[in-house]
Amino acid sequence: MNKQAILEGLLFVVGDEGLTLDNICELLNIDMSEAKELLKNLKDEYSQDKRGIRISFLGSTFKLTTKQEHKEYYQKLITTKENNTLSQAALETLAIIAYNQPITRIEVDEARGISSLNMIRKLMAKDLVKVAGKSDLPGKPNLYRTTSEFLDYFGLATLDDLPKLDLPDEKNDEQELFTSIYKEENNCETN
């Protein structure tokens, strides 16, 4: 079993959250010196010119990141015409943030019912969403809000110009559901 390959996969899977040395030791069931050796070997491999990513030590975690010297190409990717349109998932995530800001990623995930980490990253790369501080919740997660570029993109002067949401009353929904089912049963044709 190639522990270096497993470590590479783990770093990829955790993304921006990264892994601490303790995490690596625990996950791979190895000691600190072996974890450091694996990281060093992987870092050396990524430092070669033929590789487009690297291992960075940010805060107290190790993360896979892109190389700074390729930044202009990443910016081109983000700003190309094909990439300037927003997918349905991006619009959904953006709407949740816009109407509930400031909001944590976990709160966005709960509203969507699916992880929003990558979508928030993409929206941040397009400069439509930004980190607006830290929550008081345990772990101090980031709070996200829309940017002035968001307003420009949608032709809004202020957030007050967002369309008003007409959310149905839950009690009325239940009554309407019952009434509609009842009507269906009464309207059934008999043979």
N, C-alpha and C positions, 0 to 999 in steps of 0.2 A: 504494500500500500504506500503510495507516494504522498507523504505528509505535506510536501511543498505544494503539490497540485491541490490538495484538499484546502490548504490555507488560502491559496489563490481563489478558489471557489467561494470560500467563506467570506473573504474580503469583498468579492463581487456581490454576493447575496445581501450583505448588510448595508452596502452602499454608503450613504452619507453618515450613517450612525457609527461606522468604524468598529474596530475591535481593540480592546486593551490587551496588554501582555497577559494579564490574568485570564481574560476570556479565551485567548489562544491556548494557554496552558490547559485550561479546563476542558475546552472543546476537543482538543487533540490528545488529551491525557498525557502531556509531556511536562518536563520541568522548564524553568525559566531560561536556562542556558540553551536548551534545544530550540525553544521558541524564538529566541534572539537569533540563533544561527539560521533557522528557516527564513525569518524575515530578512536577514542580511543577504542570503543567497537569492531570494526572490527580488529584493531591491536591486542587487547587482545585475540580475538578468534584465530587469525593466530599464536600467540605466543605459542600455545599449541603444544606438541610434535607430535600429530597426523596430523598436517598440514605441507605441504611442501613449502608453500609460506608465504611471510610476506609483510607488508606495510613498505616501506622505504621512508624517507624524504631526497631527493637528490636535491641539488640546492634549488629551491624554490617550488618543486613539490612533490606530493605524488605518489608513483608508487608501483605496485605489483612486487616483486622480489623473486627469489628463496632464500632459506636459505643457508648460507655459510657452515654450517655443512654437507650439502649434496653434496658439490662441486665435490667430487671424482666420484660420480655416474653420474653427468652431463658430466664430462670429458670422462667417459667410453662411454657414449652414442654417443658423438661426434666422438670418435676415433674408434668405432667398424667398421669392414670391410664393413658391409652392408651400413653404413652411410658415407663411404669414397667415394662413387660414387656421381657424381653431376647430378641433374635432368636437364631437358631441360631448365626450368626456371632459375635455378642457372647458367647454362652455358651462357644463354642469358644475364643475369645481369652481370656476370663476364666479358663477352666480351665487353659490353657497358662501363664498368668501365675501363677495360684494354686499350681500344682504345681512350678513352676520358679523362683519368685521368689528373689532379684531377677533380672530378665531384661531384655535390651535389646529394642527393637522389631524389630531385624533378626533376632534369635533367634526371636521370635514369628512373624515372616514366614516364616522357614525351616520352622518346625514346621507352619504352616498351609498353606504353599505359595502364599500370596497376600499382598498388602500389607495390613497391619493398622493403618496410621496412623489412618484415620478411625474404626475400631472402638475403638482405644485412646482417641482423643479423646472418643468418646461415653461410654466407661466412666469416664473421668476426669470428664466433665461430670456423670455420675450419682454421682460420689464413690465408686465401687467400686474404682478403681485410682488410684495416685498415683505421682509421681516420687520415687524413694528414693535418689537420689544419681547419681553418674556412674561409668561403667565405666572400666576401665584400658585398654580397647581403643582403637585409633587413632581420633581424632576425639572421644573421650570421650562416647560416646552415653549418653543417660539410661537409668537402670535403673528398672524398674517393679515395683511390688508391690501387693498388695491392701490395702484399708483396713479399719478397724473396721466401717465401714458394710457392707462386703462380708460380714463375719461376721454382722452383724445381718440382712442381706437373706436369707441362707441359713440362719439360725438356728443358727449355729455358735458355740461358746464360744471355741475357738482353732483355729488351722490344723491342729492334730493331729486335729481332728474331721472333716477332709475324708475322704471315702471312700477306702479304700486302692485303689490301681490294681493290677490283676492283669495285668501286661504279659506276653504270651506270650514264651517263649524263642525267639529267631530260629531256632536249630538245630532245635527241635521243630516249628516252623512249616513249615520246608522238608520235614522228614520226613513230617509230616501231609499236606502238599500232595501229595507223591509217593505216599504210601499211598492217599489218597483218589482220585487219578487212576487208580492201578493197580487199585483196587477197582472203579471205574466201568467200566474196560475189561473186567475179568473178569465183571462183572455184565451186560454187554451181551447182549441176546437175538440169536440168529442166525436169519435167515429161511430 
